[in-house]
Amino acid sequence: MTVNLFSYGTLQETKVQQAVFDGPITGEPDAIVGYRLETFTITGSAAIAISGHANHTMLEPTGDDADEIEGTRSTLSDAQLAMADAYEDAAYKRVEVALRSGVRAWAYVRA
């Protein structure tokens, strides 16, 4: 089975994709509406080692349709989604969202 994942931060980086998914993933440009980005410091040593830094971004809901975050919508296998879950810091949780395109996708937001 396949699922959609919306990425807006480090999961868009080739080096992170190589480490998390054992290779690059492809996707289409898309956006999430009603969110803004906040910067915070993660504590997960594995994610810090992979990304190369402790400061990451996180989606914060605003409910304002004027707030949009551009990113990438990728189609992943269930196994790849589990790999993404394992990479993300405990400060994130995965939720299903509607993207600007109308497609539903998983995205990581503040836990």
Number of C-alpha atoms within 10 A of each C-alpha: 6 12 14 20 25 29 24 22 16 18 23 19 14 13 17 20 19 14 16 21 19 12 11 15 16 11 16 11 12 21 22 27 20 18 20 18 18 11 10 12 13 18 13 14 12 13 21 18 12 16 19 12 13 15 13 17 18 21 20 14 15 14 11 11 10 11 15 18 19 16 18 21 26 21 18 19 13 13 12 18 18 13 15 18 16 13 20 20 19 13 15 16 14 16 13 14 17 15 21 15 11 11 12 16 20 20 22 24 18 15 11
